[in-house]
């Protein structure tokens, strides 16, 4: 299985268009097992830093959008946490179903937290879904710069600034629209603002859909370590519209696959065997393959979180590859490698040191 895992992670990484710095600080783990493309093989995929954008929408936005006659939810995965349980909706076109979001909005005020890359693509659609035939709800938004290097206290304060300026109350709902960085920061802001308000996860990257949006881990980075400041805080729901993956760059798709492989390695051998047979379909964005990978990953994580919400034991198995991976991210500087790229390298390193080398006579 170790050889197969390395092969799967290498296959995912080889499709990535990562411009990765070769300067690894002394003592950082080597990542030669995960090939990195040439610095000149692709343009930068990250939006340039921009000043904070804020906007306010009401129910009249996007009047041409119409909800479907029938629900497009293909799967609902329940995260069983007693009175804090919540559903994960999975399907194509779910942002066209206003009821899915509106049934989980508390109060009349919503703050959508997103970034400069995702906002032009999906902010208008999400605002429409929140307000369609529901003029009692008003939507504010804060658009943050895109990238792991902005997952810090200064950027988090922009969310609090907008919430305070908008005079949001304890009945408001925060909505995280974006990848793992946005989900982590929005969730942490929701946990802290007025000592806790409702929030909803709308993950738009594969990484966030299969991992970070589920389970309630929220937080920001510190210059000395990743995710050292945060809280366990569960959302009201997670809405995974698989159509959002159509706009995801190949490098970020490959990054997310590293977390998919992780679930097969730690607890789901049949799922790992399925990955071996379907990796090319995942990399080709075959809809049924992606949908199954997301569904099975969420089911695995939901089962673990239900047994160990705050990582006192079993949930620590979900951190396979993360010890090395977080060291790589911190050592190289946040954003130099995508999270999944670092986790792929970390997983290979874990396998290399935990399994005795095979010697042939």
GUKOLPA-919465 format. One line per 8 residues: number of its first residue (from 1); for each residue x negated, z, y negated of N, C-alpha, C. Coordinates in steps of 0.1 Angstrom, whole numbers. Atoms other than C-alpha are relative to their C-alpha. Layout:
// residues N
NUM) X/Z/Y/X/Z/Y/X/Z/Y  ...
This chain:
// residues 361
1) -8/0/12/0/0/0/-9/0/-13  9/-1/12/-29/7/-24/-4/-14/-4  4/14/3/-41/-29/-21/12/-8/-6  -11/7/5/-6/-42/-26/4/5/-14  -3/-5/14/-1/-19/-57/-9/-7/-10  10/6/9/-33/-32/-72/3/-15/-3  -3/14/2/-22/-68/-66/12/-2/-9  -11/2/8/12/-63/-81/-3/3/-15
9) 4/-3/14/-2/-46/-112/-9/-11/-6  8/11/6/-28/-73/-116/8/-12/-2  -8/12/2/-2/-100/-112/8/1/-13  -8/-3/12/19/-84/-140/-10/-2/-12  9/0/11/-12/-79/-162/-5/-14/-3  6/13/2/-25/-115/-156/10/-9/-8  -9/7/8/7/-128/-173/1/4/-14  0/-5/14/1/-107/-203/-9/-7/-9
17) 9/7/9/-13/-122/-234/-6/11/-9  5/-12/7/-31/-90/-244/-14/-3/-7  13/1/7/-59/-91/-271/-5/14/0  4/-14/-1/-76/-59/-260/-15/2/-4  13/-2/5/-107/-45/-276/-9/4/12  9/-3/-11/-137/-44/-252/-7/13/-2  8/-12/3/-151/-13/-269/7/12/5  -5/-12/-6/-143/16/-246/-9/12/-2
25) 9/-11/3/-156/50/-257/-6/5/13  7/-6/-11/-181/67/-234/9/11/7  -8/-10/-7/-162/87/-207/14/-5/2  -14/5/-3/-130/66/-209/0/-8/13  -1/6/-14/-118/53/-175/-1/-15/-1  2/15/0/-128/17/-167/13/-6/5  -13/7/-4/-99/-8/-164/-3/-14/4  4/14/-4/-117/-38/-149/10/-5/10
33) -9/4/-11/-91/-39/-121/12/-7/-6  -11/7/7/-65/-51/-147/-6/-10/-9  6/10/8/-76/-84/-161/6/-1/-14  -5/2/14/-74/-88/-199/-4/-14/-5  3/13/5/-71/-122/-215/-9/-1/-11  9/2/11/-93/-137/-240/6/4/-14  -5/-3/13/-91/-125/-276/6/-12/-7  -4/11/7/-84/-160/-286/12/-7/7
41) -10/7/-8/-57/-168/-260/14/0/-6  -13/0/6/-27/-159/-281/0/6/-14  -1/-7/13/-16/-149/-316/5/14/1  -5/-13/0/-7/-114/-325/15/0/2  -15/-1/-2/28/-104/-313/6/11/-8  -5/-11/8/31/-74/-336/3/-3/-14  -3/3/14/49/-76/-369/-9/8/-9  8/-6/10/29/-68/-399/6/12/-6
49) -6/-12/6/34/-33/-414/8/-4/-13  -8/3/12/61/-34/-440/6/13/-6  -6/-12/6/76/-10/-464/14/3/5  -12/-4/-7/106/9/-453/12/-8/-6  -13/7/4/139/-10/-454/11/8/4  -12/-8/-3/172/7/-456/12/-8/-4  -12/7/4/207/-7/-456/12/7/5  -13/-6/-3/243/3/-453/10/-11/4
57) -9/10/-5/269/-16/-433/14/7/1  -13/-5/-3/307/-11/-430/7/-10/9  -6/7/-11/333/-25/-407/2/-15/-3  -2/14/2/335/-60/-424/-12/-9/4  12/7/-4/301/-70/-410/3/-9/12  -1/9/-12/300/-101/-387/14/-2/5  -14/1/-4/337/-108/-386/2/-11/11  -1/11/-10/331/-139/-364/-2/4/15
65) 3/-5/-14/320/-118/-334/13/5/6  -12/-4/-7/347/-112/-308/-4/7/13  3/-6/-12/346/-88/-279/6/-8/12  -5/8/-11/350/-103/-244/13/6/5  -12/-4/-5/383/-101/-226/-2/11/11  3/-9/-11/367/-83/-196/-14/6/-2  13/-7/1/339/-58/-194/-11/-8/7  12/6/-6/304/-72/-187/-9/10/7
73) 8/-10/-7/291/-39/-173/-1/-3/15  2/3/-14/275/-48/-140/-3/13/8  4/-12/-7/263/-13/-131/1/12/-10  0/-13/7/268/23/-143/-8/10/8  8/-10/-7/241/48/-133/3/13/-8  -3/-13/6/251/84/-140/-13/10/1  11/-10/0/224/110/-150/8/13/0  -8/-12/-3/239/142/-135/-8/13/-5
81) 6/-12/6/230/171/-158/11/10/-4  -11/-9/3/262/191/-157/8/-4/-13  -8/3/12/279/193/-191/-8/-9/-10  8/10/8/251/171/-205/-3/-13/7  2/12/-7/255/143/-181/4/-12/-9  -3/11/8/257/108/-194/-2/-13/8  1/12/-8/261/72/-182/-11/-10/-6  8/11/4/236/43/-183/7/-13/4
89) -7/13/-2/254/10/-188/-10/-11/1  9/11/-2/236/-20/-175/8/-13/2  -7/12/-2/247/-56/-179/-4/-10/-11  3/11/10/243/-89/-199/11/0/-10  -10/1/10/261/-91/-232/7/12/-4  -8/-12/3/270/-55/-236/1/4/-15  -2/-2/14/264/-55/-273/12/-7/-6  -12/6/4/294/-77/-275/13/8/4
97) -11/-9/-4/316/-48/-262/0/12/-8  0/-11/10/324/-25/-291/4/13/6  -5/-13/-6/342/1/-269/-11/8/6  11/-7/-7/310/9/-250/-7/10/-9  7/-8/10/293/22/-281/10/10/-7  -9/-8/8/323/35/-300/5/13/8  -5/-11/-8/335/58/-271/-10/12/0  10/-11/0/302/78/-275/-4/4/-14
105) 3/-4/14/301/80/-313/8/12/-4  -6/-12/4/309/115/-326/0/0/-15  -1/0/15/322/118/-362/1/-14/-6  -2/12/7/324/91/-388/-13/-7/-6  12/5/6/288/86/-397/-11/-3/10  10/4/-10/261/67/-378/-13/-4/-7  13/4/5/224/62/-385/-7/-8/11  8/8/-9/207/33/-367/-14/0/-4
113) 14/0/2/170/37/-363/-6/-12/8  5/12/-6/152/4/-356/-14/-3/-6  13/4/7/120/-15/-366/1/-14/-5  1/13/7/109/-46/-384/1/-12/9  -1/11/-10/108/-67/-352/14/-1/5  -13/0/-6/142/-57/-337/11/-2/-10  -11/0/10/163/-54/-369/5/-14/-2  -6/13/2/165/-91/-376/7/-6/11
121) -6/5/-13/175/-98/-340/14/6/3  -12/-7/-6/201/-71/-332/7/10/-9  -6/-10/8/209/-48/-361/14/-4/-4  -13/4/5/238/-68/-374/10/0/12  -9/-1/-12/253/-71/-338/3/14/3  -3/-14/-3/250/-34/-332/9/6/-10  -8/-5/11/265/-26/-366/15/-5/2  -13/6/-3/294/-49/-357/7/8/12
129) -5/-7/-12/298/-32/-323/5/14/-3  -3/-13/4/299/2/-340/13/1/-8  -10/-1/10/325/-7/-365/12/-9/2  -10/9/-3/347/-34/-350/14/7/2  -13/-7/-1/384/-24/-355/-1/15/-2  2/-14/2/371/10/-365/-5/3/-14  4/-1/14/370/13/-403/-3/14/-4  4/-14/3/366/51/-401/-15/2/1
137) 14/-2/-3/330/46/-391/-9/-7/-11  10/7/8/302/38/-416/-14/2/6  13/1/-6/267/28/-406/-11/-1/-10  13/1/8/234/35/-423/-11/-5/10  12/4/-9/201/21/-410/-13/3/-7  14/-2/5/164/29/-414/-8/-9/9  8/10/-7/140/1/-405/-15/4/-1  14/-5/0/105/14/-395/-10/-11/3
145) 10/10/-4/73/-5/-391/-2/1/15  0/2/-15/67/-17/-355/-14/3/5  13/-2/-6/40/-4/-333/-2/15/4  3/-13/-5/27/26/-313/-8/8/-11  8/-7/10/3/35/-342/9/7/-11  -9/-6/10/34/44/-363/9/11/6  -7/-11/-6/47/69/-338/-6/14/-4  6/-12/5/37/98/-360/9/7/-10
153) -9/-9/9/50/125/-384/3/-7/-13  -4/7/13/48/103/-415/11/-9/2  -11/10/-2/70/76/-400/13/8/4  -11/-8/-3/93/102/-385/7/6/-12  -6/-5/12/99/117/-419/9/-10/-7  -9/10/6/114/84/-430/14/0/5  -13/-2/-6/142/90/-406/7/12/-6  -6/-12/7/148/125/-420/4/-3/-14
161) -3/4/14/146/111/-455/13/-7/-1  -12/8/0/173/86/-448/13/8/3  -11/-8/-5/195/111/-430/4/10/-11  -3/-9/11/193/136/-459/5/-7/-12  -5/8/11/197/110/-486/15/-4/2  -14/5/-4/229/98/-468/9/11/2  -8/-12/-1/242/134/-466/7/0/14  -6/0/-13/248/131/-429/2/14/5
169) -3/-14/-4/264/161/-412/-2/1/15  2/-3/-15/263/177/-377/8/-8/9  -9/9/-8/290/153/-365/-5/-14/1  5/14/0/269/122/-371/-6/-3/13  6/5/-12/254/101/-344/-12/-9/-4  12/9/2/218/86/-344/0/-10/12  1/10/-10/214/53/-326/-14/-6/0  13/6/-1/180/42/-313/1/-14/5
177) 0/14/-3/177/4/-313/-14/-5/0  13/5/-1/144/-8/-300/-7/4/13  8/-4/-12/116/0/-275/-2/14/1  2/-14/-3/101/32/-264/-4/8/-12  4/-7/12/85/41/-297/12/4/-9  -13/-3/7/119/39/-315/8/10/7  -8/-10/-8/137/57/-287/-5/14/-1  6/-13/1/112/85/-287/2/7/-13
185) -1/-6/13/112/90/-324/14/3/-5  -14/-2/3/150/86/-329/5/12/7  -4/-12/-8/156/111/-301/-5/13/-5  6/-12/6/132/136/-316/6/3/-13  -7/-3/13/148/132/-350/13/5/2  -13/-5/-3/182/137/-335/-1/15/5  1/-14/-4/170/169/-318/-3/10/-11  4/-9/11/156/183/-350/9/0/-12
193) -8/1/12/180/171/-377/12/10/1  -11/-10/0/204/200/-385/1/7/13  2/-7/-13/191/215/-353/7/-7/12  -5/8/-12/206/188/-331/13/-8/-4  -12/9/2/230/158/-336/0/-9/12  -2/9/-11/243/133/-312/-9/-12/-1  7/13/1/223/102/-303/3/-9/12  -2/10/-10/226/70/-283/-12/-9/1
201) 11/8/-3/199/49/-267/4/-15/2  -2/14/-2/200/11/-270/-14/-6/2  14/5/-2/166/0/-254/0/-15/1  1/15/1/155/-36/-261/-13/-5/7  11/4/-7/123/-37/-241/1/4/15  -1/-4/-14/118/-36/-203/-5/14/2  6/-14/-1/96/-5/-207/10/10/-3  -9/-10/4/123/14/-225/12/0/9
209) -12/1/-9/151/1/-202/-2/7/13  2/-5/-13/135/12/-170/-6/14/0  7/-13/0/118/44/-182/3/9/-12  0/-10/11/116/59/-217/14/4/-5  -13/-3/6/153/57/-227/8/10/9  -7/-8/-10/163/77/-196/-7/13/2  6/-12/-4/157/114/-191/-3/10/-11  0/-10/11/156/129/-226/-14/4/-5
217) 12/-3/6/119/130/-233/-1/-7/-14  1/5/14/115/125/-271/-13/5/-6  12/-6/7/85/129/-294/-8/-10/-7  10/8/7/56/116/-314/-14/3/5  14/-2/-3/19/112/-310/-7/9/-10  10/-7/9/-9/134/-324/-13/-7/1  13/8/-1/-43/119/-333/-8/4/12  8/-4/-12/-57/140/-304/6/-2/13
225) -7/1/-13/-32/132/-278/14/-6/-1  -13/7/0/-1/111/-269/11/9/4  -13/-7/-3/34/126/-270/-2/15/1  3/-14/-1/21/161/-277/11/8/-8  -10/-7/8/49/169/-302/14/-6/3  -13/6/-3/85/165/-291/9/11/6  -10/-8/-5/115/179/-273/7/-7/12  -9/6/-10/137/174/-242/14/0/-7
233) -13/1/7/169/161/-257/8/-13/5  -7/11/-7/195/140/-238/9/-8/-9  -10/8/8/215/111/-253/14/1/5  -14/1/-5/252/106/-251/2/-11/10  0/11/-9/246/73/-233/-12/-9/-2  10/10/1/221/46/-226/7/-13/2  -6/13/-1/233/10/-232/-11/-10/1  10/10/-3/211/-16/-216/6/-14/1
241) -4/14/0/220/-51/-226/-12/-9/4  12/8/-5/197/-73/-205/-2/-12/-7  2/12/8/202/-102/-228/-11/2/-11  11/-2/10/178/-85/-253/-13/-3/6  13/4/-5/150/-93/-229/-3/-14/-2  3/14/3/154/-129/-238/-9/-2/-12  9/1/11/135/-122/-270/-12/8/1  11/-9/-2/109/-100/-255/-13/-9/4
249) 12/7/-3/73/-114/-256/-5/2/15  5/-2/-14/56/-120/-222/-8/12/2  9/-11/-2/30/-94/-228/8/13/1  -8/-12/-1/57/-67/-233/8/0/12  -7/1/-13/76/-79/-203/-9/5/11  9/-5/-11/45/-74/-181/-3/14/-2  2/-15/2/39/-40/-197/11/8/6  -11/-7/-6/73/-29/-186/0/0/15
257) 0/1/-15/68/-41/-150/-9/11/6  9/-10/-6/40/-15/-146/8/13/3  -8/-12/-3/66/13/-148/10/-3/12  -8/3/-12/88/-6/-123/-8/2/13  9/-2/-12/59/-7/-98/-1/15/3  1/-14/-1/55/30/-104/10/7/9  -11/-6/-8/89/39/-89/-2/-3/14  2/3/-13/81/20/-58/-11/8/7
265) 12/-8/-6/48/38/-53/4/14/2  -1/-14/-1/60/73/-59/12/5/9  -11/-6/-7/93/75/-41/10/-11/7  -10/10/-5/110/42/-30/-7/-12/6  7/10/-7/91/22/-4/8/-14/1  -7/13/-1/119/-4/1/0/-8/-13  1/6/13/119/-10/-36/-13/-7/-3  13/6/1/82/-16/-35/-2/-13/8
273) 1/12/-8/85/-41/-7/8/-11/-7  -7/11/8/112/-59/-28/-8/-5/-11  8/4/11/88/-60/-57/-11/-10/5  10/9/-5/61/-76/-35/6/-14/2  -6/13/-3/86/-104/-26/5/-7/-13  -7/5/12/101/-108/-61/-8/1/-13  8/-2/13/72/-103/-86/1/-13/-8  0/12/8/72/-140/-95/13/-2/-7
281) -13/1/7/109/-139/-102/2/9/-12  0/-9/11/105/-109/-124/-8/-6/-12  8/6/11/77/-126/-144/7/-12/-6  -7/12/5/99/-157/-147/13/4/-6  -13/-5/7/128/-135/-161/12/-5/7  -12/3/-8/152/-144/-133/10/11/-2  -9/-11/4/183/-125/-144/4/9/11  -4/-10/-10/194/-111/-111/-12/9/5
289) 12/-9/-4/158/-99/-103/-2/11/-10  2/-10/11/155/-82/-137/11/11/1  -11/-9/-1/190/-67/-133/-2/11/11  2/-9/-11/181/-52/-99/-11/9/-3  12/-9/2/147/-39/-110/4/11/-10  -4/-10/10/163/-22/-140/10/11/6  -10/-9/-7/192/-7/-119/-8/9/9  7/-9/-9/169/6/-92/-10/10/-6
297) 9/-9/7/144/20/-116/8/11/-7  -8/-10/6/171/38/-135/6/10/10  -5/-9/-10/186/52/-103/-11/10/5  11/-8/-4/152/65/-93/-2/11/-10  3/-10/10/146/82/-126/11/10/-2  -11/-9/1/181/96/-128/0/11/11  1/-9/-11/177/112/-94/-10/11/-2  10/-10/3/145/129/-104/3/9/-11
305) -4/-8/12/157/140/-138/11/10/3  -10/-9/-4/188/155/-122/-5/12/7  6/-11/-7/166/177/-101/-10/8/-8  11/-7/7/139/186/-126/0/-6/-14  -2/6/14/150/179/-162/-12/2/-9  11/-3/9/121/196/-179/-14/0/6  13/3/-6/93/186/-156/-8/13/4  6/-12/-5/86/219/-139/-7/-3/14
313) 5/3/-14/77/201/-106/1/-14/3  -2/13/-5/92/170/-92/-2/-11/-10  1/10/10/94/151/-124/-14/-4/-4  14/4/3/57/152/-128/-5/-12/8  4/12/-8/55/125/-101/2/-12/-8  -3/12/9/69/101/-127/-12/-3/-9  11/2/9/36/105/-145/-12/-7/7  11/8/-7/16/84/-119/-7/-10/-10
321) 7/9/8/-11/66/-138/-1/4/-15  -1/-3/15/-4/84/-171/-11/9/-4  12/-8/5/-34/108/-171/-11/-9/-5  10/10/4/-58/79/-172/6/-8/-12  -6/9/10/-33/58/-192/0/5/-14  -1/-6/13/-28/82/-220/-14/2/-6  14/-1/5/-66/87/-222/-4/-13/-6  3/13/5/-70/50/-226/6/-3/-14
329) -8/2/13/-43/48/-254/-6/8/-11  6/-9/10/-58/78/-272/-14/-4/-4  14/3/2/-94/67/-268/-2/-13/-8  1/13/6/-89/31/-279/7/-1/-13  -9/1/12/-64/39/-307/13/-5/4  -14/3/-3/-26/38/-304/3/-14/-4  -4/14/3/-14/2/-301/-10/-10/4  10/10/-5/-47/-14/-289/4/-6/13
337) -6/5/-12/-32/-16/-255/15/5/0  -13/-4/-2/5/-15/-247/1/12/10  -1/-11/-9/17/16/-229/-1/-4/15  0/5/-14/24/-3/-197/-13/-5/5  13/5/-3/-10/-19/-198/-9/11/4  8/-12/-2/-27/15/-200/4/6/13  -5/-6/-12/-5/28/-172/-4/-8/12  5/8/-11/-13/-1/-150/-14/3/4
345) 14/-3/-2/-50/5/-154/-2/14/5  0/-13/-5/-44/42/-149/4/2/14  -5/-1/-14/-25/37/-117/-11/-5/10  10/6/-8/-52/15/-103/-12/10/2  10/-10/0/-78/41/-112/4/12/9  -5/-10/-9/-57/68/-95/-1/-4/14  1/4/-13/-55/48/-64/-14/-1/5  14/1/-4/-92/41/-64/-7/13/4
353) 7/-13/-3/-102/78/-65/8/8/10  -8/-8/-10/-74/91/-42/-1/-5/14  0/6/-13/-79/68/-13/-14/-3/4  14/3/-4/-112/67/6/-2/-15/2  3/14/-1/-129/33/5/0/-4/15  0/6/-14/-124/11/36/-13/-6/3  13/5/-4/-156/4/54/1/-8/13  -1/9/-12/-159/-25/79/-14/1/7
361) 13/-1/-8/-185/-22/107/-5/-15/4
